[in-house]
Structures are given as C-alpha cells and as structure tokens.
Amino acid sequence: MAKPGSAQAIQRLVEDYYVPLYRYAYRLSGSSADAEDLTQEAFCKAQQHFGQLRDPARAKPWLFSILRNAYLHRARADRQQHCVSVESIGELAEPLPAQLPEIDPERLQQALNELPEAFRTPIILYYFEDFGYREIAEQMDLPLGTVMSRLARAKAFLRSRLVEANSHILANGRIRKDEG
Amino acid sequence: MDCKTARLLLDFARPEARELEAEEAAALERHLDHCPDCHSQAYNERQLDDRLAKAMRQVEVPAGLREQLLSRLETARSDWHRQRFAHIARLSVAAAALLILSWTGWYWVRERFITPIDTQRVADAASNDAMDDPRVRTERELRELGIHTPLSRYLDYSLLVCPPAMAELPGYPGRKVPMLVFARNGRWARVYLIAQKAIPEKTAAVTGGSSFKAMLAPWEGEPYRFLVIHDGDDIQWLQPPVAPAT
C-alpha cells in the first residue's frame, strides 16, 4: 500500500491537467459520463502511485498514459464498439480542396468513434495535445514508423469523413445553383 | 531538397511540435519558398491541421469537475489512512494473539512435560553444598545474582539460614539490594549489601531505631558495605569463631 502523494502536489496536478485530461478522455471514449469517470480514475491512480513520477516535467505524458490504460481496460470489457476495419483505412488521400470548411466538433467525434483505438489515440494526441511523433511512440510503446503510418491513415480517414464529404456537398450545391 | 523529400518532412515541421533539426527545417523552408506546388500543399495541410486541432479541442468541460475531482481525491486519501490504521491495528492484534498463544502453549507444555523431581537428587546436592566452605559458597551464590564482591570477614557465614536473595531495602521502596539472613539461638540479623559509593563518608557505624539497630561492618575496601540490622544490643554472636584483629 504505497503512500499517496501530498494533498498539495495532487492539487497542483489537478489544476494543471484536469482540463486537457478530461478533453482527451472525452475524445477517446466519446461520452461525457465515461470521460468524467476516466478522468477521476486517472487522478486517483496518479495519487496512489505518485512516487512513480520522478520528473515533474513528465507529469502530462504520465497522466495521459494512466488515462489511456484505464480506457483500454474498460474497452476490453465492452466489446460492443463498432469500428471500421483497419484495412479500409487507406493512407492515400485526395488533394485538399482550396476552400477548407470549419470542422464540426460533433461530427469529428462521430468520425473518431468509428476509428479503432489504435488509430484514434495517436490522432487525438497529435492534434489535441501537440504530442510529437516520438512522444506518441513513447506513450503507446510503438515503433516510430508504426506511429507515422497510423497517423497518416487516421488523418486520411478524418479527411474523407469531414472535409471531402463537405466539399462534395458544396460542389453539388454549386452545380445545382449554376444549373438553376 | 526535392519535392518528395519536402512533402515527407512536412509533418515533422509543425509549428507546435517541431521535430526537425535546425538545418533540415531551414532547407525545407527554402524549398517551400521556391516551389509553388509544395508551398500550396504545405499551406493546405497546415490549414487542415489547424481546423482539426481546433475542433478536437472544442470539448466542453463540465462545471464543477475540478471540485468533484479534488473532493474524490481527498476521500481516497482519508480511505488510505483509515485502511493503513486498520492494517496496523490488525497486525498488532495478530502479534498480541501470537504472543498470548505462544505463552499459553509454553505454559501448557511446561505443565504437561515438567521434569519429575528426584528428591534423593535434591538431598544429595544439598549435602554436597553443605560440604563447601560457607563463605566460598555464599560468594558463589552472590555471583549467580550478579553481585561480585569479596565478603566481609566480620560475619560467620555458617549461620546463614538461606541462600542470598534480592530484597527491598527498608525505608527505600522499590530499591532492591542483596540480603543475607543470619540466625542463632533465637537471635537473628539481616545483612544488606549496599554499594560503597552509596554510603556517605561520615555515616556513623552504629545507628539505632526504636526496635532495631543498624551497624555497618568495618570496611576493608570491598565494593559493597555490609549493613547489619539486628534486634539486640550486640552482634558478637554474628562474628566468626576466630575474630579478626581490629
């Protein structure tokens, strides 16, 4: 039974990281209730194992790692997640349109929910918390090349769901307007 | 730098998480300055990155989440302390129970398996002891009590009624000193061995109480003084058959 971290140290951790940690949990799980539970669980585990954090500068990746492990543990118990098959996630993407629309956060979450966790986590970390390739590789304990490949495919998937679909509609709308 | 290399390096050159060496980053920027196609792609990719990053961060954090987290963590800390206390208490109870069990077991074993006493053996040993010089025997018995001292020559140790024992010094509750008990013809005396440094220098040799008198045996440099408590006027009967010259 390891001694929990001091109240002051834990409070500092909470103040500094509860917002990004909650947002990460939400993007991972797709549910605000699950995100709250995961955030709480992550901080409780951090308090319990505070002695493992030797370098305060590593607090963020440490907390994110704890949260991701908690998420994976729950995800294994819940096998009803419906994700697209990995094979359908190609790496090649169409050239970007000149006019890039704003991306709706809710549609983004729907697209993220379709991604398997192995692709969802790196893309979230990449855009959400500006983790570099090496940090993501360390976080997920994967080779750098694997991380780069998954990121490229996840990014292409999000583009196809969020950007190219919109552009297609816009293009159709313009055509109909021209015809009209 | 060619276009293929430039496009491969684009993802490593994000402003938020630069992972290129300074030289590589500079070479990439130079290429983008001179290549309209790569520049256009870089611009579009970065624009997409900005859009996705912005949307990714648009998550509303529930009101009160911070307070809820801190409260839950405080509860967890209290639970840890309570469990630790209970754990220590359980260990203490277990240790006490083990101690009691051990003592009970030892006592039971002792009572069940006590060595039978051979009275002939007792009589033989007592007879052997009686053959020892009383003074030598008494010094040995004192050593068994942890008292190492030569005995005063002014006392007849054949008059001892029992082996020396630790006893409370009259007038000093809780203070135990070696005691010798002498008896002869209805008269008796108790002799207390007091450490020499505990007797002040100018203490009178004889002091009298209402019923008993106290006499310090002459001192010949022993580490202990011999304080004789008796009920008579004199203690000549305590002296050995051939009194030493004074």
HADDOCK unambig.tbl for C-alpha pairs under 7 A between the chains (distance, minus, plus):
assign (segid A and resid 4 and name CA) (segid B and resid 77 and name CA) 6.68 0.50 0.50
assign (segid A and resid 11 and name CA) (segid B and resid 70 and name CA) 6.92 0.50 0.50
assign (segid A and resid 18 and name CA) (segid B and resid 66 and name CA) 7.00 0.50 0.50
assign (segid A and resid 19 and name CA) (segid B and resid 61 and name CA) 6.78 0.50 0.50
assign (segid A and resid 23 and name CA) (segid B and resid 57 and name CA) 6.99 0.50 0.50
assign (segid A and resid 23 and name CA) (segid B and resid 59 and name CA) 5.85 0.50 0.50
assign (segid A and resid 40 and name CA) (segid B and resid 69 and name CA) 6.01 0.50 0.50
assign (segid A and resid 44 and name CA) (segid B and resid 73 and name CA) 6.13 0.50 0.50
assign (segid A and resid 96 and name CA) (segid B and resid 44 and name CA) 6.59 0.50 0.50
assign (segid A and resid 102 and name CA) (segid B and resid 51 and name CA) 6.20 0.50 0.50
assign (segid A and resid 103 and name CA) (segid B and resid 51 and name CA) 6.19 0.50 0.50
assign (segid A and resid 103 and name CA) (segid B and resid 52 and name CA) 6.69 0.50 0.50
assign (segid A and resid 103 and name CA) (segid B and resid 55 and name CA) 5.99 0.50 0.50
assign (segid A and resid 104 and name CA) (segid B and resid 55 and name CA) 6.44 0.50 0.50
assign (segid A and resid 105 and name CA) (segid B and resid 55 and name CA) 4.81 0.50 0.50
assign (segid A and resid 105 and name CA) (segid B and resid 56 and name CA) 6.49 0.50 0.50
assign (segid A and resid 105 and name CA) (segid B and resid 58 and name CA) 6.26 0.50 0.50
assign (segid A and resid 127 and name CA) (segid B and resid 52 and name CA) 6.79 0.50 0.50
assign (segid A and resid 127 and name CA) (segid B and resid 53 and name CA) 4.70 0.50 0.50
assign (segid A and resid 127 and name CA) (segid B and resid 56 and name CA) 6.86 0.50 0.50
assign (segid A and resid 128 and name CA) (segid B and resid 53 and name CA) 5.80 0.50 0.50
assign (segid A and resid 128 and name CA) (segid B and resid 56 and name CA) 5.85 0.50 0.50
assign (segid A and resid 128 and name CA) (segid B and resid 57 and name CA) 6.06 0.50 0.50
assign (segid A and resid 130 and name CA) (segid B and resid 16 and name CA) 6.04 0.50 0.50
assign (segid A and resid 130 and name CA) (segid B and resid 17 and name CA) 6.06 0.50 0.50
assign (segid A and resid 131 and name CA) (segid B and resid 17 and name CA) 6.67 0.50 0.50
assign (segid A and resid 132 and name CA) (segid B and resid 17 and name CA) 5.45 0.50 0.50
